Every structure is written in C-alpha cells, then in structure tokens.
C-alpha cells in the first residue's frame, strides 16, 4: 500500500511556489500510483492553532502525481470557502497530504470511529428532493472535539442542507467510512529540505524579503 510521505508534500509546495513564479515544478520524487487523495493547506500564525486555508481532493482514485499537482493548486487557490492563498502567506503555511484507503459501507450513521475513520455521507434533502453528499477526513472530527452526531450534523450543513436536522433524517443517511495515511510539513521544513537536497532555497516572486 502507498502511504503519504514527505516527497508528496514537497511536490505540493513545489507546485504552489512554481505557480507564483510562473515556472514548471521540479519532477516529483515519488512513484505514480492510483489512489484517492486530498491536499490541505493551513496557516500558522505566531505559534497559534493552525487555521484552515483550503482543503480539496478526490474520493475517486487518481494518478498521484497529477492528483497532487492539481489539488495542491485547487485547494490553495479555488476553495470557495476562502480567498486564494497569496505568495506572501507561504512562510506561514503548513501542508498535509492524505491518501485514502479502506472504503467500507457503514451499517448506519454511527458505525464509525472518531479519529480513525473519514466519513462520506449521502442523503436526500427532504425540502428539495435533491441528493446531497459531503466528506470529512479522519482527523477533522477529532481535531474539532466533536461527537459522532455533531460531526454528522456539521457534515450535513457542509453538504448544503439548511433545514431542520432530525433523527429520522440522520437514519436515512448512507455513510461510507474510510481511513487515510497523512503527512504534514511546515513551509520552514520544506525550505530546509530543498536546501539540503538541491543546494539552494527557492526564491518566490511576490513573497516578502527575508521570508526564505
């Protein structure tokens, strides 16, 4: 099984830096497999708790190289919940890559473990008769300190449902659970890695002087 690793995060940082510099990213130092994947960007300011800046991925298997290249940029620049990440924010960024595994159909909406499983919910909006779906990665509910029910209710809102959440509606949810391997790296660690492996730190157009 392929596990998330340092080289995948480096490639995501390389891709974003190269975007700001209007250059091609250096070739990745990992093999191309096919897996579902996510890229998450967080901002860390003054040693505080990391704040989400973007998180987008695919629940379908994709070529890892193309997938990380595409979702590194999509999650940084086109997550509709946030303004696009600016080059000057790079020194504050932390990147996490996730590779999703072990998809299982749950027996009901409570048939999963906080901190172990990511969850995908699918349900019919009773007000509009539309299908809605959304996912949280395994670390989300644990990081937020949610119970299973709180996580489910939050995920229903994320899916776009604005009506009253009832127990009856929760019981109609089709839930798929999955697991993931993750690897996180802060921008400062990325710079150290690049200096060590390539002999010089990257320079970024539009970043603050002294930020690298």
C-alpha positions as CSV (number, residue, x, y, z in Angstrom):
1,X,0.0,0.0,0.0
2,X,1.2,3.5,-0.8
3,X,1.4,5.8,2.2
4,X,1.5,9.6,2.3
5,X,5.1,10.8,2.6
6,X,7.5,13.8,2.7
7,X,8.1,13.8,-1.0
8,X,4.4,14.2,-1.7
9,X,4.2,17.3,0.5
10,X,7.4,18.7,-1.1
11,X,5.8,18.3,-4.5
12,X,2.7,20.2,-3.4
13,X,4.8,23.1,-2.1
14,X,6.9,22.9,-5.3
15,X,3.8,23.2,-7.3
16,X,2.5,26.2,-5.4
17,X,5.8,28.0,-5.5
18,X,6.2,27.3,-9.2
19,X,2.7,28.7,-9.8
20,X,3.7,32.0,-8.2
21,X,6.9,32.1,-10.2
22,X,5.2,31.0,-13.4
23,X,7.6,28.1,-13.8
24,X,7.3,24.3,-14.2
25,X,7.5,22.5,-10.9
26,X,10.6,20.1,-10.4
27,X,9.7,16.5,-11.1
28,X,8.3,14.6,-8.1
29,X,10.4,12.2,-6.1
30,X,7.8,9.6,-5.7
31,X,6.2,6.9,-7.9
32,X,2.9,7.3,-9.7
33,X,0.2,5.1,-8.3
34,X,-3.6,5.4,-8.4
35,X,-5.3,6.5,-5.1
36,X,-8.0,8.9,-3.8
37,X,-6.2,11.9,-2.2
38,X,-6.6,15.2,-0.6
39,X,-4.4,18.3,-0.1
40,X,-5.0,20.5,2.9
41,X,-3.4,23.9,3.5
42,X,-3.4,25.5,6.9
43,X,-2.0,28.8,8.1
44,X,0.0,29.0,11.4
45,X,0.4,32.5,12.8
46,X,2.6,33.3,15.9
47,X,2.6,29.7,17.1
48,X,-1.2,29.6,17.4
49,X,-3.6,26.8,16.3
50,X,-3.4,26.2,12.5
51,X,-6.3,27.7,10.6
52,X,-7.7,26.0,7.6
53,X,-6.9,27.9,4.3
54,X,-8.0,25.2,1.8
55,X,-8.8,21.6,1.5
56,X,-9.9,19.8,-1.7
57,X,-9.3,16.4,-3.1
58,X,-11.0,13.4,-4.8
59,X,-12.7,10.4,-3.4
60,X,-12.0,8.6,-6.7
61,X,-8.6,7.0,-7.4
62,X,-6.3,9.3,-9.5
63,X,-2.7,9.3,-10.6
64,X,-0.9,10.5,-7.6
65,X,1.4,12.9,-9.5
66,X,-1.3,14.5,-11.5
67,X,-3.6,14.5,-8.5
68,X,-1.3,16.2,-6.1
69,X,-0.3,18.7,-8.8
70,X,-3.9,19.6,-9.5
71,X,-5.2,19.6,-5.9
72,X,-2.3,21.5,-4.5
73,X,-3.4,24.4,-6.7
74,X,-7.1,23.8,-6.5
75,X,-7.1,23.7,-2.7
76,X,-4.8,26.7,-2.4
77,X,-6.5,28.9,-5.0
78,X,-10.0,27.7,-5.6
79,X,-11.6,26.5,-2.3
80,X,-14.8,28.6,-2.4
81,X,-14.8,28.9,1.4
82,X,-11.6,31.0,1.4
83,X,-9.8,33.7,-0.6
84,X,-6.9,32.4,-2.8
85,X,-3.7,31.9,-0.9
86,X,-1.2,34.7,-1.7
87,X,2.5,34.3,-2.2
88,X,3.3,36.4,0.9
89,X,1.4,33.8,3.0
90,X,3.8,31.0,2.1
91,X,6.1,31.3,5.2
92,X,3.0,30.7,7.4
93,X,1.7,27.6,5.6
94,X,1.5,24.0,6.6
95,X,0.6,21.4,4.0
96,X,-0.9,18.0,4.7
97,X,-1.4,15.3,2.1
98,X,-3.8,12.5,2.6
99,X,-4.1,9.2,0.8
100,X,-7.4,7.5,1.4
101,X,-7.8,3.7,1.8
102,X,-10.1,1.0,3.2
103,X,-13.5,2.2,1.9
104,X,-16.4,0.4,3.7
105,X,-20.1,0.8,3.7
106,X,-21.3,1.5,7.2
107,X,-24.3,-0.1,8.8
108,X,-25.7,3.2,9.9
109,X,-24.7,6.8,10.5
110,X,-23.0,6.0,13.8
111,X,-21.0,3.0,12.5
112,X,-17.6,4.7,12.6
113,X,-14.9,5.8,15.0
114,X,-13.8,9.4,15.7
115,X,-10.1,9.8,14.8
116,X,-9.9,6.6,12.9
117,X,-12.4,6.9,10.1
118,X,-13.1,9.6,7.5
119,X,-16.8,9.7,6.5
120,X,-18.7,10.3,3.3
121,X,-22.4,10.9,3.8
122,X,-25.1,10.8,1.1
123,X,-28.8,11.7,1.7
124,X,-31.8,13.2,0.0
125,X,-32.7,16.7,1.0
126,X,-36.4,16.4,2.1
127,X,-37.1,20.1,1.2
128,X,-35.8,19.9,-2.4
129,X,-35.7,16.2,-3.1
130,X,-32.0,16.6,-4.2
131,X,-29.2,14.3,-3.4
132,X,-26.5,15.8,-1.2
133,X,-23.1,14.5,-0.2
134,X,-20.0,15.6,1.7
135,X,-17.0,14.2,3.4
136,X,-14.7,14.9,6.4
137,X,-11.2,13.4,6.6
138,X,-10.4,11.2,9.6
139,X,-8.7,14.0,11.6
140,X,-11.5,16.6,11.3
141,X,-13.9,15.3,14.0
142,X,-11.1,14.6,16.4
143,X,-9.5,18.0,15.9
144,X,-12.8,19.7,16.4
145,X,-13.6,17.7,19.5
146,X,-16.9,16.6,18.0
147,X,-19.1,13.6,19.0
148,X,-20.3,11.4,16.1
149,X,-23.7,13.2,16.0
150,X,-22.0,16.7,16.0
151,X,-19.8,15.6,13.1
152,X,-22.7,14.2,11.1
153,X,-24.8,17.4,11.7
154,X,-21.9,19.6,10.7
155,X,-21.3,17.5,7.6
156,X,-25.0,17.8,6.6
157,X,-24.6,21.5,6.7
158,X,-21.4,21.3,4.7
159,X,-23.4,19.3,2.1
160,X,-25.7,22.3,1.8
161,X,-28.6,21.2,3.8
162,X,-30.2,24.2,5.7
163,X,-33.4,22.5,7.1
164,X,-34.1,21.0,10.5
165,X,-31.9,18.0,11.3
166,X,-34.0,15.2,12.8
167,X,-33.1,11.8,14.0
168,X,-35.2,10.4,11.2
169,X,-33.2,12.2,8.6
170,X,-29.9,11.1,10.1
171,X,-31.1,7.5,9.9
172,X,-31.6,7.9,6.2
173,X,-28.0,8.8,5.6
174,X,-25.9,6.4,3.6
175,X,-22.5,6.5,5.2
176,X,-19.2,5.3,3.8
177,X,-16.2,5.2,6.1
178,X,-12.6,5.2,5.1
179,X,-9.1,5.5,6.6
180,X,-6.1,7.5,5.5
181,X,-2.4,8.0,5.8
182,X,-1.2,11.6,6.2
183,X,2.0,13.5,6.1
184,X,2.3,17.2,7.2
185,X,5.1,19.7,6.7
186,X,5.5,23.4,7.5
187,X,7.0,25.7,4.9
188,X,10.2,26.2,7.0
189,X,10.7,22.4,6.9
190,X,10.1,22.5,3.1
191,X,12.8,25.2,2.7
192,X,15.3,23.1,4.8
193,X,14.5,20.0,2.7
194,X,15.1,22.0,-0.6
195,X,18.3,23.5,0.7
196,X,19.6,20.0,1.7
197,X,18.6,18.2,-1.5
198,X,19.0,20.9,-4.1
199,X,21.7,23.1,-2.7
200,X,19.7,26.3,-2.6
201,X,16.4,27.6,-1.2
202,X,13.7,28.5,-3.7
203,X,13.0,32.2,-4.3
204,X,9.4,33.3,-4.6
205,X,8.1,36.1,-6.7
206,X,5.8,38.2,-4.6
207,X,6.9,36.8,-1.2
208,X,8.2,39.2,1.4
209,X,12.0,39.7,1.5
210,X,13.6,37.6,4.3
211,X,10.8,35.1,4.1
212,X,13.1,32.4,2.8
